[in-house]
Amino acid sequence: MCGIAGLFYPATPKPVDPARVAAMADAMAHRGPDGAGVWTAPGVGLSHRRLSIIDIAGSPQPMASADARHAIVFNGEIYNYRELRRELIDRGCVFRTDGDTEVLLHGYAQWGPALLDRLVGMFAFAIHDAATQTLFVARDRLGVKPLHYVELADGALAFASELKGLLAHPLLRRAPDIRAVEDYLAFGYVPDDACIVAGVKKLPAGHFLLVERGRPVPAPRQWWDVSFADRARGSAAALEEELLALMREGVRSRMVADVPLGAFLSGGVDSSAVVALMAEASRQAVKTCTIGFDEAGHDERGYAAQVAQRFATAHHERVVRSGDVALIDTIVDAFDEPFADASALATYQVAALARETVTVALSGDGADEALAGYRRHRFQHAEERLRGIVPAAWRAPLFGTLGRAWPKADWAPRPLRAKTTLLALAGDGAEGYARSVGVTTPEVRAALFTDAAKRALAGHRAEDRYVAAMRDAPARDALDRAQYADLKIWLPGDILTKTDRTSMAVSLEVREPLLDHRLIAFAARLPVGMRLRGGQGKWLMKKAMQRYLPREILYRPKMGFVTPVSDWFRGPLAEEAAGLARSRTLADTGWFDLDRLARLAETHRHGREEHGRTLWQFVMLERSLTRLFG
């Protein structure tokens, strides 16, 4: 795993200062502590920080071809590089190294952008072609690896793995984008089609950018998408075997490394399935790591230990404080943009534990999105069935009236907290689902924004991207549409960003075998009843894993990493929440009604209302804005 950065002048080949592109990569030294390199030519400069995983002694980057026509910087892993290498050798290519970087270099020379369709892996890379005077930049199908880019005042196109790489360039104008703040407050992260720094863009997952000298920077082009429009045929038994074969291949292909390799193990279905299949494929004991919490209700160590014992893994565990407030600034620094998924604190801690014994770790990310594993998927499926029964003309008067009248009973047992569900049922399915994935509702955001902020937003509303994604999804069913939107928005914006930044902060490479694109494409074709049945998400996956895992692992309630932010704001962070209303940083934006924010903190502190997640968003936003803009 690595960090990449570069500059390209589309209009005219201005000289590039090697020190400048080196500084951009060095700002991301945590992504690659094992080596650094810079390559420049008229109008272009590439820089790299290396975390050595494959061909440790060779494959330096940036890497130029023997004829000096192509040069590449690459972040990621190509899991089928050996098969591609053999094919390229048969075509007459001569290799100087044993790694996957040179495979990309020769592959692009042979096939151009069509190379992307042949790749199995996670990647973001840039290739300069001296003959055509072009820069080709590409990102993997699902957005496992990040890439940011911006057009600078001197005409350069600058790119970097992380925002901090661009921030190292003195010509980047730092100004916050109010639309990204709206998106962040809605979802708890800044989606991939937005950036907190105005003008900066993120290359979307499954897209490439081909920049030609003498022409303006074009819009990215999509080269891959997932489709839910078709349905797989076959018996449950046959589909189960096909799913299991794809899971095995996803795990096996991601176990290739020239450095110590292990796995995250929470004791949940997904990580346990990965460890089970790793143990099946490995001659040695799999190295696993687990963190436990000092709160018994959130501690999964017992389940993880059960799986570790079952597969005789070399298991490591550590108990951490679930209320580790001290890590807040570490997280702010790692993410650059504000990021309010509080589980990032725990993900950072498990990555740090893993890094003590391994350089590569496999995770269980992706199964929930691919196979309908989230509780909101079950709710969406049930709500759409109810919408199908109640005529559209009746929904708003019936459910809307009930929803507005229903008390916001955050303190009550979950079955009595029906306000959100009733309001969702009053609208269409896409609008309801967009609300279900959110953190701070449109109504609360509207109350917190000043009139000046609302004018600056000019009608921009965060939920609209979910509504549009679900409306335009290649899908047949409401559940399809919800999963498609999650794969396009939630997965790269939250889950994969969280895993990438927290693992890279400690120089650990994380691989996601359950996000193999072949497995994702297969899962999207499964009938709805194979994904969600009897109130169980991931139904077919759990059925397939019954031969490996006990029922108490497969069918226990999902826990996940829980960080008690609501308790923090009634305890160690209560004064910080109250102090938000006095923040110079927030006040200087002119965007927020700080008196309302103070009242929100006060009602939460005294237990009258629940606003813990919104307060956490403002704490992270305030610190991020301070760090980025002073």
Disulfide bonds with the S-S distance in Angstrom:
none
